[in-house]
Amino acid sequence: MIDLNLADKMLLLALDDEKGTFVSGPFALTYGLAGAILLELSLKESIKIVNKKVVVNSSERLDDVLLERYLELLRTSKKERSLKYWIEKLGNKERAIKKEILDKLILKGILVKREQKFLWVFNNDKFPTVNAKPEHVLRKRLYELIESNTKPTLEELMLISLIDTCDLNKTVYGKDRAKRCKDNIKRVIADAKNSLVISTTIKEVHDVILTMLVVVMTSSIAATTAASS
């Protein structure tokens, strides 16, 4: 499997392989990618939550360019800020985050960029898959996890949780499988949360991030609906 972080996997799973367009709902990737970056930083023990504030936990530089870029953003903040602040802050950088991940996946030979124009003026580029193996391996593993009693790794748990929180189950697993395995998905998440293998710190960051993602996405959708009515 090509080395991909949580944000890379989230974006790849949210792309239609043939059309090269995103099939996620409103704000799913906006804040889902933000959550993925913060969860990945917590897995690497680069951040922790102290008194409801995100605190940089390590001065070590990361070998992942995307993660290091946003860890540096946290490092250089004038003060420690809440998780909600950082989810919204990174959510506002959705376009830049998407571009960086897309460029990475293109460089790795997974996607290709097809430049298109809408009304001959606006860019409407597509990013179809040219090497489907990494995504197929990833999807096969996810199907195995939700259809059986196989225990997920910590990173797999984070990915399944993000997919569920961002309402991407149908997109990732397919409508029928998502419906059939709905209870299993909840069980996988619940069982792993209670695992003694996962540190208390990571559990806390995981739970807070997913809870905050729901809050931010719900309020964003409500504000958009109110503005358009």
C-alpha positions as CSV (number, residue, x, y, z in Angstrom):
1,M,0.0,0.0,0.0
2,I,1.3,3.4,-0.9
3,D,2.0,5.5,2.2
4,L,-1.0,7.8,2.6
5,N,-2.2,9.7,5.7
6,L,-5.8,10.0,6.9
7,A,-6.5,13.2,4.9
8,D,-5.1,11.5,1.7
9,K,-7.3,8.5,2.2
10,M,-10.4,10.6,2.9
11,L,-10.0,12.6,-0.3
12,L,-9.3,9.5,-2.4
13,L,-12.4,7.8,-1.1
14,A,-14.5,10.8,-1.8
15,L,-13.6,11.0,-5.5
16,D,-15.5,9.3,-8.2
17,D,-12.9,7.1,-9.9
18,E,-14.1,7.5,-13.4
19,K,-15.5,11.1,-13.4
20,G,-12.8,12.5,-11.2
21,T,-15.3,14.6,-9.3
22,F,-16.1,14.7,-5.6
23,V,-19.2,12.8,-4.4
24,S,-19.3,14.0,-0.8
25,G,-22.1,16.1,0.7
26,P,-21.9,19.7,1.9
27,F,-19.0,20.4,4.3
28,A,-18.1,16.7,4.6
29,L,-14.6,17.3,3.1
30,T,-14.4,20.9,4.3
31,Y,-14.2,19.8,7.9
32,G,-13.6,16.1,7.3
33,L,-10.1,16.9,6.0
34,A,-9.5,19.3,8.8
35,G,-10.5,16.6,11.3
36,A,-8.3,14.1,9.5
37,I,-5.2,16.3,9.8
38,L,-5.8,16.9,13.5
39,L,-6.4,13.3,14.1
40,E,-3.3,12.3,12.3
41,L,-1.3,14.8,14.3
42,S,-2.7,13.3,17.5
43,L,-1.7,9.8,16.3
44,K,1.8,11.0,15.8
45,E,1.6,12.6,19.3
46,S,2.4,16.0,17.8
47,I,-0.6,17.6,19.6
48,K,-2.7,17.0,22.7
49,I,-5.7,18.7,24.3
50,V,-5.2,20.6,27.6
51,N,-8.0,22.5,29.2
52,K,-10.0,22.3,25.9
53,K,-7.1,23.9,24.0
54,V,-4.9,22.3,21.3
55,V,-1.3,22.2,22.5
56,V,1.7,21.3,20.3
57,N,3.3,18.4,22.0
58,S,6.5,18.0,20.1
59,S,9.2,20.1,18.4
60,E,10.1,17.3,16.0
61,R,9.5,18.0,12.4
62,L,7.3,15.5,10.4
63,D,8.3,13.9,7.2
64,D,4.8,14.5,5.8
65,V,4.8,17.9,4.0
66,L,1.0,18.5,4.5
67,L,1.0,17.5,8.2
68,E,4.1,19.6,8.9
69,R,2.6,22.6,7.2
70,Y,-0.4,22.6,9.5
71,L,1.5,21.6,12.6
72,E,3.7,24.7,11.9
73,L,0.5,26.8,11.8
74,L,-0.4,25.5,15.3
75,R,3.2,26.1,16.5
76,T,3.3,29.7,15.3
77,S,-0.1,30.7,16.7
78,K,0.1,33.6,19.1
79,K,-1.8,31.7,21.7
80,E,-3.3,28.2,22.3
81,R,-6.8,28.0,20.8
82,S,-9.8,25.6,20.9
83,L,-10.3,22.6,18.8
84,K,-13.4,24.3,17.2
85,Y,-11.2,27.2,16.2
86,W,-8.7,24.9,14.4
87,I,-11.3,22.8,12.7
88,E,-12.9,26.0,11.3
89,K,-9.4,27.5,10.5
90,L,-8.3,24.4,8.6
91,G,-11.8,24.1,7.1
92,N,-11.3,27.6,5.5
93,K,-8.2,26.2,3.9
94,E,-10.1,23.4,2.2
95,R,-9.1,24.5,-1.4
96,A,-5.4,24.6,-0.5
97,I,-5.6,21.3,1.4
98,K,-7.4,19.6,-1.5
99,K,-4.9,20.9,-4.0
100,E,-1.9,19.7,-2.0
101,I,-3.4,16.2,-1.6
102,L,-4.4,16.0,-5.2
103,D,-0.9,17.1,-6.3
104,K,0.5,14.4,-4.1
105,L,-1.8,11.7,-5.5
106,I,-1.0,12.7,-9.0
107,L,2.8,12.6,-8.3
108,K,2.3,9.1,-6.9
109,G,0.6,8.1,-10.1
110,I,-2.8,7.4,-8.5
111,L,-4.7,10.2,-10.1
112,V,-4.4,12.3,-13.3
113,K,-5.5,15.9,-13.8
114,R,-7.8,16.6,-16.8
115,E,-8.2,20.4,-17.2
116,Q,-11.7,21.5,-18.2
117,K,-13.5,24.8,-18.4
118,F,-17.0,25.6,-17.5
119,L,-18.6,28.2,-19.8
120,W,-15.1,28.5,-21.4
121,V,-14.0,30.6,-18.4
122,F,-14.1,28.8,-15.0
123,N,-11.8,25.9,-14.2
124,N,-13.7,22.7,-13.7
125,D,-10.8,20.2,-13.5
126,K,-11.3,16.5,-13.1
127,F,-9.1,14.0,-11.3
128,P,-9.9,10.5,-12.4
129,T,-8.1,7.5,-11.1
130,V,-5.3,5.9,-13.3
131,N,-3.9,3.5,-10.7
132,A,-6.9,2.0,-8.8
133,K,-4.9,-0.5,-6.8
134,P,-4.2,1.6,-3.7
135,E,-7.9,2.6,-3.4
136,H,-9.1,-0.9,-4.1
137,V,-6.8,-2.3,-1.4
138,L,-8.0,0.4,1.0
139,R,-11.7,-0.2,0.3
140,K,-11.3,-4.0,0.5
141,R,-9.8,-3.6,4.0
142,L,-12.6,-1.3,5.1
143,Y,-15.2,-3.7,3.8
144,E,-13.5,-6.5,5.7
145,L,-13.6,-4.5,8.9
146,I,-17.2,-3.6,8.8
147,E,-18.4,-7.0,7.6
148,S,-16.5,-9.2,10.0
149,N,-15.1,-9.2,13.5
150,T,-11.7,-8.2,12.4
151,K,-10.1,-5.7,14.7
152,P,-9.0,-2.4,13.1
153,T,-5.7,-0.7,13.7
154,L,-5.8,2.6,15.4
155,E,-5.5,4.5,12.1
156,E,-8.2,2.4,10.6
157,L,-10.5,3.2,13.5
158,M,-9.9,6.9,13.0
159,L,-10.7,6.5,9.3
160,I,-13.9,4.6,9.9
161,S,-14.9,7.1,12.5
162,L,-14.3,10.0,10.2
163,I,-16.2,8.4,7.3
164,D,-19.1,7.8,9.7
165,T,-19.0,11.3,11.2
166,C,-18.9,13.0,7.8
167,D,-21.8,10.9,6.6
168,L,-19.7,9.3,3.9
169,N,-20.7,5.7,4.6
170,K,-22.8,5.3,1.5
171,T,-20.2,7.0,-0.6
172,V,-17.4,4.8,0.7
173,Y,-19.1,1.4,1.2
174,G,-22.0,1.6,-1.2
175,K,-25.6,2.1,-0.3
176,D,-26.5,-1.5,0.2
177,R,-23.4,-2.4,2.2
178,A,-23.6,0.8,4.3
179,K,-27.2,-0.1,5.2
180,R,-26.5,-3.7,5.9
181,C,-23.5,-3.0,8.1
182,K,-24.8,0.1,9.9
183,D,-24.8,-1.6,13.3
184,N,-21.4,-3.2,12.6
185,I,-19.9,0.2,11.9
186,K,-21.2,1.6,15.2
187,R,-19.9,-1.5,17.0
188,V,-16.5,-1.3,15.5
189,I,-16.2,2.3,16.6
190,A,-17.6,1.6,20.1
191,D,-15.4,-1.5,20.7
192,A,-12.3,0.2,19.6
193,K,-13.0,3.2,21.8
194,N,-13.1,0.9,24.8
195,S,-9.8,-0.8,23.8
196,L,-7.1,-0.8,26.4
197,V,-4.5,-0.6,23.6
198,I,-5.5,3.0,22.8
199,S,-4.0,5.6,25.0
200,T,-6.3,7.9,27.0
201,T,-4.9,11.0,25.3
202,I,-5.6,9.7,21.8
203,K,-9.1,8.6,22.8
204,E,-9.8,12.1,24.2
205,V,-8.5,13.8,21.0
206,H,-10.5,11.4,18.8
207,D,-13.8,11.9,20.7
208,V,-13.4,15.7,21.0
209,I,-12.5,16.1,17.3
210,L,-15.5,13.9,16.1
211,T,-17.9,15.7,18.4
212,M,-16.7,19.1,17.3
213,L,-16.9,18.0,13.6
214,V,-20.6,17.3,14.1
215,V,-21.1,20.7,15.8
216,V,-19.3,22.6,13.1
217,M,-20.8,20.8,10.1
218,T,-24.3,21.1,11.6
219,S,-24.0,24.8,12.3
220,S,-22.5,25.5,8.8
221,I,-25.3,23.6,7.0
222,A,-27.9,25.4,9.1
223,A,-26.3,28.8,8.3
224,T,-26.2,28.0,4.6
225,T,-29.8,26.9,4.6
226,A,-30.9,30.0,6.4
227,A,-29.0,32.3,4.1
228,S,-30.5,30.7,1.0
229,S,-34.1,30.7,2.2
